[in-house]
Amino acid sequence: MRFNVPTFFLALTLATFSLAGCAKRHELPASAGLNEDDDAFCRANNVAAGSPEYVACRKDRDVQRSNAITRTDKKQRDLGEYMLNNPVRP
């Protein structure tokens, strides 16, 4: 059985791009606890839509979400840096 080298690399490239499309960044981590709808959260706390308290509530939720994403990205970068600086050699 002979391998057709260009076909093999083309298939490998397509598989790589397909799998890379599954990896998403800037997603909210499941453990962040901010998975519910911001509008529903603010209204559940008896804040009327359009009021200054409602706007502040939505901004607070945005800040919390941004902080959670930043923490997750930092942990991922730290792990990558640790793996580069501490290779395991059997």
Buried (B, 14 or more C-beta within 10 A) or exposed (E): EEEEEEEEEEEEEEEEEEEEEEEEEEEBEEEBEBEEEBEEBBBEEEBEEEEEEBEEBBEEBEEBBEEBBEEBEEEEEEEEEEEEEEEEEE
